[in-house]
Amino acid sequence: MTRLIAPSVLAADFANIQRDIEMLNNSDADWIHIDVMDGVFVPNISFGMPVIKAIQRHAKKMMDVHLMIVNPDQYIKEFKSIGADILTVHYEACTHLHRTLQAIKLEGMQAGVALNPHTPINALEDVIMDIDLVCLMSVNPGFGGQSFIENTYKKVIQLKHLIEQSGSKAKIEIDGGVTDQNAHKLVSAGADVLVAGSFVFKADNPTETIKNLRLLANS
């Protein structure tokens, strides 16, 4: 199975967002990862609906939208309307997670669940069959450019075991601190999708960095 690369536009140049999206369109990136932060669930605020709609106008790849917000249910239809192909909500933000996942699928999107670094894998046991993507936070959510949390490898192995034991088709995504130094080890542990922000957009040659990361993930 091909491992996927999903550059995070949180690290893009917002003054040149069209240029950066077109760069991703022409690169070996598989998805475009979009982090939505509300300043409540996480301490930072990123971008809202108008910016995502602008991204949609130019994006030619899957839009992987990661909601780091409270009350995600009230925005599900709106995120569908502005182009989200995958909509990921945080386990910690959803009181009725099963219902939220069903609502996302009802809109025709893939349903993802993100886990903060402190949240155990077994929290997903009863909903793993309803999940298309599990996003493991390998940094604390809310800021770009953080250092990778080493405990993530153990969580990937645990999650892979849960997916295989249950017969779930969920993909494992890693978000935070992904570089060429840990990509191969993450994939070896069971990761399917690698999100990379600063590592891609702060590189001298982002297109080449994406290409190399994808080769490394699939070697």
C-alpha positions as CSV (number, residue, x, y, z in Angstrom):
1,M,0.0,0.0,0.0
2,T,1.3,3.5,-0.9
3,R,2.0,5.7,2.0
4,L,0.6,9.3,1.6
5,I,2.1,12.7,2.2
6,A,-0.2,15.5,3.3
7,P,1.6,18.9,3.6
8,S,0.0,21.2,6.1
9,V,-0.9,24.6,4.8
10,L,-0.7,26.0,8.3
11,A,3.0,26.5,7.5
12,A,2.3,28.0,4.1
13,D,2.8,31.7,3.2
14,F,-0.7,33.1,3.7
15,A,0.2,36.2,1.6
16,N,0.9,33.8,-1.3
17,I,-1.6,31.0,-0.6
18,Q,-2.6,30.5,-4.3
19,R,1.1,30.1,-5.2
20,D,1.7,27.5,-2.4
21,I,-1.5,25.5,-3.3
22,E,-0.4,25.4,-6.9
23,M,3.0,24.2,-5.8
24,L,1.3,21.3,-3.9
25,N,-0.9,20.6,-7.0
26,N,2.3,20.1,-9.1
27,S,4.2,18.2,-6.4
28,D,4.1,14.6,-5.2
29,A,1.8,15.5,-2.3
30,D,-1.2,13.3,-2.1
31,W,-3.5,15.4,0.1
32,I,-3.6,19.0,1.3
33,H,-3.9,19.1,5.1
34,I,-5.8,22.1,6.6
35,D,-5.7,22.8,10.3
36,V,-8.7,24.8,11.6
37,M,-8.1,26.3,15.1
38,D,-10.7,28.3,17.1
39,G,-8.6,29.8,19.9
40,V,-10.8,27.8,22.4
41,F,-10.0,24.1,21.9
42,V,-6.4,25.1,21.2
43,P,-4.7,28.4,22.2
44,N,-4.2,29.5,18.6
45,I,-6.5,30.7,15.8
46,S,-5.7,29.7,12.2
47,F,-8.1,30.3,9.3
48,G,-11.8,30.2,8.7
49,M,-14.3,29.5,6.0
50,P,-13.4,32.2,3.5
51,V,-9.7,31.1,3.4
52,I,-10.6,27.4,3.0
53,K,-13.0,28.3,0.2
54,A,-10.1,30.2,-1.5
55,I,-7.9,27.1,-1.1
56,Q,-10.7,25.0,-2.6
57,R,-10.8,27.2,-5.7
58,H,-7.2,26.2,-6.5
59,A,-6.7,22.8,-4.9
60,K,-6.6,19.8,-7.2
61,K,-5.9,17.3,-4.5
62,M,-7.9,15.8,-1.6
63,M,-8.6,18.4,1.1
64,D,-7.9,16.8,4.5
65,V,-9.5,19.2,7.0
66,H,-8.5,18.8,10.7
67,L,-10.8,20.6,13.1
68,M,-9.2,21.6,16.4
69,I,-12.4,23.3,17.5
70,V,-15.2,22.9,20.1
71,N,-18.7,22.1,18.8
72,P,-17.6,20.7,15.5
73,D,-21.0,19.3,14.8
74,Q,-22.5,22.7,14.0
75,Y,-20.1,23.2,11.1
76,I,-20.2,19.8,9.3
77,K,-22.4,20.8,6.5
78,E,-20.5,24.0,5.9
79,F,-17.1,22.2,5.7
80,K,-18.6,19.9,3.1
81,S,-19.8,22.9,1.1
82,I,-16.4,24.5,1.0
83,G,-14.6,21.4,-0.3
84,A,-13.6,19.1,2.6
85,D,-13.1,15.5,1.4
86,I,-12.0,14.2,4.8
87,L,-13.2,15.9,8.0
88,T,-11.4,15.0,11.2
89,V,-12.7,16.0,14.6
90,H,-11.0,15.6,18.0
91,Y,-12.0,12.8,20.3
92,E,-11.6,15.3,23.2
93,A,-14.0,17.8,21.6
94,C,-16.9,15.4,20.9
95,T,-19.4,14.4,23.6
96,H,-21.3,12.2,21.2
97,L,-18.5,11.0,18.9
98,H,-20.5,8.2,17.2
99,R,-23.2,10.6,16.2
100,T,-20.6,13.1,14.9
101,L,-19.0,10.5,12.7
102,Q,-22.3,9.4,11.3
103,A,-23.2,13.1,10.5
104,I,-19.8,13.5,8.6
105,K,-20.4,10.4,6.6
106,L,-24.0,11.4,5.8
107,E,-22.6,14.5,4.1
108,G,-20.4,12.2,1.9
109,M,-17.1,13.0,3.5
110,Q,-14.6,10.5,5.0
111,A,-14.7,10.7,8.9
112,G,-11.6,11.2,10.9
113,V,-10.8,11.2,14.6
114,A,-7.8,13.0,16.1
115,L,-6.2,12.0,19.4
116,N,-4.2,14.4,21.6
117,P,-0.9,13.0,22.9
118,H,-2.4,12.2,26.3
119,T,-5.4,10.3,25.0
120,P,-5.0,6.5,25.0
121,I,-5.7,4.4,21.9
122,N,-8.3,2.2,23.6
123,A,-10.6,5.3,23.7
124,L,-11.5,4.4,20.1
125,E,-12.3,0.7,20.6
126,D,-16.1,1.2,20.4
127,V,-16.0,3.4,17.3
128,I,-13.0,2.2,15.3
129,M,-15.3,0.5,12.7
130,D,-16.9,3.9,12.0
131,I,-13.6,5.7,11.4
132,D,-11.9,6.2,8.0
133,L,-8.8,8.0,9.4
134,V,-7.2,8.2,12.9
135,C,-5.0,11.3,13.3
136,L,-2.4,10.8,16.0
137,M,-1.1,14.1,17.3
138,S,2.6,13.7,17.6
139,V,2.8,17.3,19.1
140,N,0.4,19.1,21.3
141,P,-2.2,20.7,19.0
142,G,-2.3,24.4,18.4
143,F,1.1,25.5,17.1
144,G,3.3,24.6,14.1
145,G,7.0,23.8,14.3
146,Q,6.9,21.8,17.5
147,S,9.3,18.9,18.3
148,F,8.0,15.3,17.7
149,I,6.9,13.4,20.8
150,E,8.7,10.0,20.9
151,N,5.9,8.1,22.6
152,T,4.0,8.4,19.3
153,Y,5.8,5.3,17.9
154,K,4.2,3.2,20.7
155,K,0.8,4.6,20.0
156,V,1.1,3.9,16.3
157,I,1.8,0.2,17.0
158,Q,-1.1,0.0,19.5
159,L,-3.5,1.6,17.0
160,K,-2.3,-0.6,14.1
161,H,-3.0,-3.6,16.4
162,L,-6.5,-2.3,17.2
163,I,-7.3,-1.7,13.5
164,E,-6.1,-5.2,12.5
165,Q,-7.9,-6.9,15.3
166,S,-11.2,-5.2,14.6
167,G,-11.1,-5.5,10.8
168,S,-11.4,-1.7,10.5
169,K,-10.2,0.0,7.3
170,A,-9.0,3.1,9.1
171,K,-5.8,4.8,7.9
172,I,-3.3,6.0,10.5
173,E,-2.2,9.7,10.1
174,I,0.6,11.3,12.0
175,D,0.4,15.1,12.5
176,G,3.2,17.1,14.1
177,G,7.0,17.2,13.8
178,V,7.3,14.8,10.9
179,T,10.6,15.0,9.1
180,D,12.9,12.8,7.0
181,Q,14.5,11.7,10.3
182,N,11.3,10.0,11.6
183,A,9.2,9.2,8.5
184,H,10.6,5.7,7.8
185,K,10.3,4.7,11.5
186,L,6.7,5.9,11.6
187,V,5.8,4.0,8.5
188,S,7.5,0.9,9.8
189,A,5.3,1.2,13.0
190,G,2.2,1.3,10.8
191,A,1.5,4.9,9.7
192,D,-0.2,5.4,6.4
193,V,-0.3,9.2,6.1
194,L,2.3,11.7,7.1
195,V,1.4,15.4,7.7
196,A,4.4,17.8,7.3
197,G,4.1,21.5,7.7
198,S,7.3,23.5,8.6
199,F,9.5,20.7,7.2
200,V,8.0,21.2,3.8
201,F,7.2,24.9,3.6
202,K,10.4,26.1,5.3
203,A,12.6,24.0,3.0
204,D,14.7,25.6,0.3
205,N,12.9,23.4,-2.3
206,P,9.5,22.3,-1.0
207,T,8.7,20.3,-4.1
208,E,11.9,18.3,-3.8
209,T,11.3,17.9,0.0
210,I,7.8,16.4,-0.6
211,K,9.2,14.0,-3.3
212,N,12.0,12.8,-1.0
213,L,9.6,12.4,2.0
214,R,7.3,10.3,-0.2
215,L,10.1,8.2,-1.4
216,L,11.3,7.7,2.1
217,A,7.8,6.7,3.3
218,N,7.5,4.1,0.6
219,S,11.0,2.7,0.6
